[in-house]
Amino acid sequence: MATAKYTIKGNDKIPNYKSELEIDVDDKYEAYSKPIPDPTPFEDGFITWFNAFGVREKASRKDANVTYEVVLRTLPAGKRLFALYDGKPHEIKTQSAGRDRVKFTLNVGDPPTGIFP
């Protein structure tokens, strides 16, 4: 299986944090930028969404729920990572991806990504 990498720019709303994501997906698919939602109420605060993307089939351009890997900068201290899908926020557990980077795997074709608190 050949893969393709896509860089999705974020909104840089987190102070001192570059919110760009790198999406690594099967080359039959592509990642593309989507509008970033407003903050979502969560516990005693709000999740700040800093990036949003979709994954779709190249041929049909339909969103696809296929497995892909996301690489991003390590979050600021004390922050938790979330993705928004199925109508609610889900906390994402990450693994180290080298110097100042973390990664996670997901199979949801349309998830905004954000931090809390």
N, C-alpha and C positions, 0 to 999 in steps of 0.2 A: 504494500500500500504506500503510495507516494503521498507526501503531505505538502501543504502550502502554509506559509506564515503571513499573517495580516496584522498590521499595526493600526490600532484604533485610538485616536486621540481622545482624551477626556476633557473635562471642563476646568480642571485645575482649581477647583473650589476649596481644596484642602490646603491650608497654609503649609508651605515648604514641602509639598508632595507633588511629584509629577504623576498624573493620573492616566498615563498612556498604558494600554494593554497590548500584549502580543498574543494573537490567537493562532494556534497550530492545529490545522484540521485536514482531513483527507482532501486531496486535490480535486475531487468531484464537487466540492463545496467551497463557498467563500464567506468570509466574515465582512460585515459592513456596519457602518456607524448608524445609530438611531437616536432620536431625541432622548435627552436625559430627563427623567421625571423629577418633579418637585420632591422635597424631603417627605419621608413617610413617618408618621408617628409610630414610636416603638418604645415599650417600657416607659421610662420617665423622660423621654426625649424624642429625638428624630434621627432617622438614618439619612445621611447625606449621600445622595447618589452622585458619583463622580464620572461614570462612564456608562454607556449603553450600546449594545451591538446586537446584531442578529447573525445567524448562520443560515445560509440558504443553498439550495442546489444551484449550481451554475447554469445548467440547461433550462430548468423550469422557472428559476428565480423564486421558488416557494420556500418559506422557512422550513428548516429541517431539524429534528431532534436527533442529532448524531453526536457521538463522543468527540470531544475536542479538549485541548489543553490551553489554559490561560496562564501567561506569565506576566507578573507585575512587580513593581517596586515593593519592598518590604513596607508594611504599614507603619505609621507613626506609633510610638509606644503607647500602650493602653487602648488601642483601637481594635475593633472586631470587624471582620469582613462579612458582607452580606450580598446575596443575589436576590432579585425580585422575580419570582415566577409562581405560577398557580395562584395568583392574586395575593400573595403574602411574602414577606421577607424570610429568607432561609440563611442561617449562618453557614459560612463556608470555612472549612478547615484547609489550611495550606501546608505545603511542604517546601523545604528550602530548594531554591533553583540556582544556587551560586551566590556570589557576592551581591548583597543588597537586593536580592530578588526572591520571590516566592512563586509557587505555582499551584494550580488546582485543576482538576478534571471535572467536566460537567457534560451533560447531554441535553440541555434545554436550549432551543434555538433562538431565544429572545430575552436574555436576562440583563436588566440594569445591574450595575455593580456599585456598592457603596460601603460606607463605614459608620460605625456607631461606637461610642457616643461622639 
